[in-house]
């Protein structure tokens, strides 16, 4: 069996939390196949909240450890989907 895992992250305050999250994702870059990040932007403001979507690769046990580390960062909500085939 093979598993594909997608993790969604809601960063409630990008200015406050993005640095911690970036360091963690950089340390675990070997587990990240695809990364997509976005936040609302208009002419007058740049949203403090943001969303990051990660498509993971590698060892599923390391995915769980990564999710646990992410959940320790205040202001970051994590959700995931797993597809087993």
Backbone as ProteinMPNN parsed JSONL, in Angstrom:
{"seq_chain_A": "XXXXXXXXXXXXXXXXXXXXXXXXXXXXXXXXXXXXXXXXXXXXXXXXXXXXXXXXXXXXXXXXXXXXXXXXXXXXXXXXXXXXX", "coords_chain_A": {"N_chain_A": [[0.829, -1.193, 0.0], [0.331, 2.282, -0.622], [0.702, 5.614, 0.556], [-0.541, 8.894, 0.357], [-0.153, 12.044, 1.68], [-1.682, 15.072, 2.516], [-1.241, 18.183, 3.971], [-2.86, 20.835, 5.543], [-2.367, 24.13, 6.594], [-3.348, 26.712, 8.718], [-2.317, 29.835, 9.287], [-2.615, 32.051, 11.718], [-1.513, 34.548, 12.377], [0.622, 35.798, 10.378], [2.832, 37.501, 10.557], [3.739, 37.158, 13.144], [4.022, 34.326, 13.451], [5.13, 33.171, 11.121], [7.953, 33.025, 10.81], [8.842, 31.061, 12.672], [7.48, 28.845, 11.673], [8.57, 28.7, 9.098], [11.282, 28.03, 9.631], [10.933, 25.465, 10.717], [9.765, 24.105, 8.529], [11.854, 24.293, 6.69], [13.836, 22.769, 7.972], [12.661, 20.311, 7.649], [12.521, 19.858, 4.941], [13.088, 17.695, 3.293], [10.872, 16.099, 3.469], [8.864, 17.337, 2.119], [7.155, 17.458, -0.762], [5.602, 19.128, -2.382], [4.749, 22.534, -1.991], [2.468, 25.022, -1.197], [1.578, 28.29, -0.722], [-0.541, 30.916, 0.407], [-2.1, 34.134, 0.809], [-4.508, 36.689, 1.56], [-4.551, 39.581, -0.416], [-4.641, 42.979, -1.198], [-4.9, 46.279, -2.705], [-4.568, 47.967, -0.497], [-4.026, 46.528, 1.866], [-2.286, 43.749, 3.36], [-3.085, 40.6, 4.229], [-2.942, 39.362, 7.565], [-3.365, 36.741, 8.15], [-2.752, 33.468, 6.807], [-2.536, 30.698, 4.504], [-1.101, 27.512, 4.147], [-0.354, 24.81, 2.082], [0.764, 21.536, 2.123], [2.258, 18.88, 0.383], [3.219, 15.805, 1.206], [6.14, 13.654, 1.225], [8.166, 10.657, 1.393], [8.974, 9.091, 4.517], [6.212, 7.93, 6.31], [6.128, 7.888, 9.154], [7.752, 9.997, 9.846], [6.18, 12.05, 8.894], [4.137, 12.198, 10.751], [5.577, 13.015, 13.004], [6.392, 15.528, 12.078], [3.896, 16.828, 11.86], [3.221, 16.886, 14.577], [5.218, 18.595, 15.574], [4.57, 20.954, 14.206], [2.077, 21.469, 15.322], [2.794, 22.41, 17.783], [3.447, 25.017, 17.479], [2.228, 28.054, 18.364], [-0.82, 29.583, 17.295], [-1.056, 28.363, 14.845], [-3.068, 26.361, 12.965], [-3.681, 23.009, 12.163], [-4.581, 20.653, 9.663], [-5.218, 17.51, 8.106], [-5.182, 15.324, 5.212], [-5.348, 11.985, 4.19], [-4.561, 9.692, 1.678], [-4.909, 6.436, 0.812], [-3.722, 3.903, -1.188]], "CA_chain_A": [[0.0, 0.0, 0.0], [1.023, 3.554, -0.691], [-0.072, 6.696, 1.164], [-0.26, 10.286, 0.024], [-0.705, 12.899, 2.739], [-1.755, 16.512, 2.28], [-1.44, 18.915, 5.222], [-3.265, 22.231, 5.419], [-2.019, 24.935, 7.76], [-3.88, 28.069, 8.816], [-1.461, 30.665, 10.131], [-3.51, 33.143, 12.137], [-0.768, 35.809, 12.367], [1.835, 35.51, 9.61], [3.947, 38.321, 11.03], [4.216, 36.576, 14.398], [4.286, 32.888, 13.402], [5.726, 32.678, 9.878], [9.373, 32.724, 10.99], [8.961, 29.764, 13.344], [7.019, 27.819, 10.741], [9.549, 28.602, 8.015], [12.429, 27.27, 10.132], [10.512, 24.079, 10.856], [9.606, 23.533, 7.195], [13.188, 24.184, 6.095], [14.476, 21.604, 8.599], [11.984, 19.104, 7.188], [12.322, 20.002, 3.496], [13.167, 16.381, 2.644], [9.547, 15.476, 3.539], [7.892, 18.171, 1.411], [7.222, 17.318, -2.219], [5.002, 20.338, -2.943], [4.336, 23.514, -0.981], [1.707, 26.119, -1.767], [1.178, 29.226, 0.321], [-1.242, 32.089, -0.087], [-2.802, 35.002, 1.746], [-5.28, 37.719, 0.876], [-3.768, 40.781, -0.713], [-5.296, 43.97, -2.054], [-4.091, 47.491, -2.833], [-4.349, 48.669, 0.762], [-3.58, 45.697, 2.979], [-1.801, 42.385, 3.195], [-3.692, 39.884, 5.343], [-2.048, 38.756, 8.557], [-3.609, 35.299, 8.132], [-2.333, 32.819, 5.583], [-2.745, 29.261, 4.399], [-0.039, 26.753, 3.483], [-0.713, 23.43, 1.776], [1.959, 20.715, 1.928], [2.12, 17.51, -0.131], [4.375, 15.163, 1.828], [6.783, 12.504, 0.615], [9.097, 10.021, 2.321], [8.563, 8.184, 5.582], [5.002, 8.355, 7.019], [6.386, 8.132, 10.58], [8.288, 11.353, 9.94], [5.067, 12.968, 8.674], [3.453, 12.346, 12.033], [6.455, 13.837, 13.842], [6.309, 16.895, 11.553], [2.604, 17.373, 12.28], [3.296, 17.164, 16.015], [6.037, 19.798, 15.752], [3.795, 22.097, 13.725], [0.996, 21.733, 16.272], [3.368, 23.086, 18.946], [3.585, 26.443, 17.18], [0.991, 28.771, 18.682], [-1.388, 30.36, 16.202], [-1.097, 27.581, 13.606], [-4.031, 25.256, 12.993], [-3.283, 21.995, 11.184], [-5.542, 19.625, 9.249], [-4.585, 16.705, 7.059], [-5.908, 14.303, 4.456], [-4.513, 10.853, 3.782], [-5.108, 8.839, 0.63], [-4.201, 5.171, 0.802], [-4.077, 3.146, -2.396]], "C_chain_A": [[0.866, 1.247, 0.0], [0.116, 4.621, -0.082], [0.409, 8.036, 0.641], [-0.911, 11.13, 1.108], [-0.582, 14.366, 2.333], [-2.037, 17.174, 3.626], [-1.823, 20.354, 4.884], [-2.969, 22.957, 6.714], [-2.68, 26.297, 7.659], [-2.98, 28.816, 9.788], [-2.274, 31.911, 10.473], [-2.821, 34.51, 12.122], [0.573, 35.559, 11.685], [3.044, 36.281, 10.128], [4.571, 37.691, 12.272], [4.717, 35.137, 14.229], [5.07, 32.397, 12.189], [7.2, 32.293, 10.031], [9.595, 31.368, 11.625], [8.572, 28.64, 12.399], [8.023, 27.619, 9.617], [10.774, 27.795, 8.443], [12.11, 25.777, 10.222], [10.372, 23.414, 9.486], [10.95, 23.367, 6.492], [13.929, 22.971, 6.656], [13.913, 20.293, 8.077], [11.724, 19.12, 5.684], [12.346, 18.662, 2.764], [11.826, 15.65, 2.643], [8.507, 16.191, 2.669], [8.12, 18.068, -0.092], [6.711, 18.586, -2.899], [4.554, 21.235, -1.799], [3.65, 24.67, -1.689], [1.26, 27.018, -0.63], [0.473, 30.42, -0.277], [-1.887, 32.857, 1.056], [-3.513, 36.078, 0.94], [-4.443, 38.981, 0.733], [-4.635, 41.715, -1.549], [-4.434, 45.224, -2.062], [-3.715, 48.122, -1.501], [-3.765, 47.816, 1.878], [-3.081, 44.335, 2.515], [-2.272, 41.628, 4.434], [-2.646, 39.311, 6.293], [-2.221, 37.248, 8.609], [-3.151, 34.727, 6.791], [-2.588, 31.327, 5.655], [-1.565, 28.651, 3.654], [-0.553, 25.334, 3.282], [0.572, 22.678, 1.454], [1.567, 19.333, 1.405], [3.387, 16.793, 0.335], [4.864, 13.955, 1.045], [7.7, 11.867, 1.65], [8.408, 9.136, 3.339], [7.325, 8.69, 6.335], [5.2, 8.589, 8.521], [6.95, 9.534, 10.788], [7.195, 12.39, 9.697], [4.358, 13.261, 9.985], [4.272, 13.224, 12.973], [6.411, 15.296, 13.391], [5.001, 17.55, 11.983], [2.614, 17.73, 13.767], [4.108, 18.421, 16.29], [5.27, 21.054, 15.332], [2.72, 22.472, 14.746], [1.498, 22.431, 17.542], [3.557, 24.585, 18.726], [2.242, 27.112, 17.455], [0.493, 29.547, 17.477], [-1.412, 29.645, 14.866], [-2.059, 26.413, 13.809], [-3.655, 24.284, 11.872], [-4.415, 21.003, 10.924], [-4.848, 18.777, 8.194], [-5.561, 15.721, 6.415], [-4.916, 13.208, 4.105], [-5.258, 10.048, 2.738], [-4.266, 7.578, 0.589], [-4.687, 4.374, -0.405], [-3.087, 2.05, -2.666]], "O_chain_A": [[1.971, 1.267, 0.542], [-1.107, 4.534, -0.194], [1.608, 8.276, 0.503], [-2.088, 10.949, 1.419], [0.464, 14.826, 1.876], [-2.959, 16.776, 4.338], [-1.191, 21.001, 4.048], [-3.279, 22.466, 7.799], [-2.581, 26.964, 6.628], [-2.895, 28.468, 10.965], [-2.576, 32.723, 9.599], [-3.475, 35.525, 11.879], [1.541, 35.158, 12.331], [4.159, 35.759, 10.132], [5.792, 37.693, 12.428], [5.737, 34.771, 14.812], [5.625, 31.299, 12.23], [7.641, 31.316, 9.426], [10.445, 30.601, 11.171], [9.246, 27.612, 12.329], [8.296, 26.484, 9.226], [11.251, 26.956, 7.679], [12.924, 24.934, 9.844], [10.815, 22.28, 9.303], [11.152, 22.39, 5.771], [14.573, 22.233, 5.91], [14.609, 19.278, 8.063], [10.8, 18.461, 5.21], [11.698, 18.509, 1.729], [11.653, 14.685, 1.899], [7.392, 15.697, 2.506], [9.134, 18.526, -0.62], [7.303, 19.063, -3.867], [4.05, 20.766, -0.779], [4.176, 25.227, -2.652], [0.63, 26.556, 0.322], [0.845, 30.891, -1.352], [-2.178, 32.307, 2.119], [-3.167, 36.344, -0.211], [-3.726, 39.383, 1.649], [-5.286, 41.281, -2.5], [-3.347, 45.229, -1.483], [-2.659, 48.745, -1.386], [-3.073, 48.339, 2.752], [-3.415, 43.853, 1.433], [-1.903, 41.975, 5.556], [-1.595, 38.835, 5.864], [-1.322, 36.54, 9.065], [-3.164, 35.418, 5.772], [-2.826, 30.769, 6.726], [-1.091, 29.201, 2.659], [-1.117, 24.732, 4.196], [1.368, 23.116, 0.623], [0.651, 18.7, 1.929], [4.492, 17.131, -0.09], [4.111, 13.322, 0.306], [7.983, 12.478, 2.681], [7.385, 8.513, 3.053], [7.373, 9.762, 6.938], [4.499, 9.416, 9.104], [6.658, 10.182, 11.793], [7.267, 13.495, 10.234], [4.024, 14.405, 10.292], [3.72, 14.081, 13.662], [6.395, 16.202, 14.224], [4.998, 18.7, 12.422], [2.074, 18.763, 14.163], [3.734, 19.228, 17.142], [5.315, 22.08, 16.01], [2.484, 23.653, 15.001], [0.698, 22.985, 18.294], [3.798, 25.332, 19.675], [1.234, 26.766, 16.838], [1.288, 30.105, 16.72], [-1.753, 30.252, 13.85], [-1.882, 25.591, 14.707], [-3.347, 24.706, 10.758], [-5.111, 20.575, 11.844], [-3.984, 19.271, 7.469], [-6.591, 15.351, 6.979], [-3.768, 13.49, 3.762], [-6.444, 9.757, 2.894], [-3.057, 7.635, 0.361], [-5.887, 4.195, -0.616], [-3.231, 1.315, -3.643]]}, "name": "protein", "num_of_chains": 1, "seq": "XXXXXXXXXXXXXXXXXXXXXXXXXXXXXXXXXXXXXXXXXXXXXXXXXXXXXXXXXXXXXXXXXXXXXXXXXXXXXXXXXXXXX"}
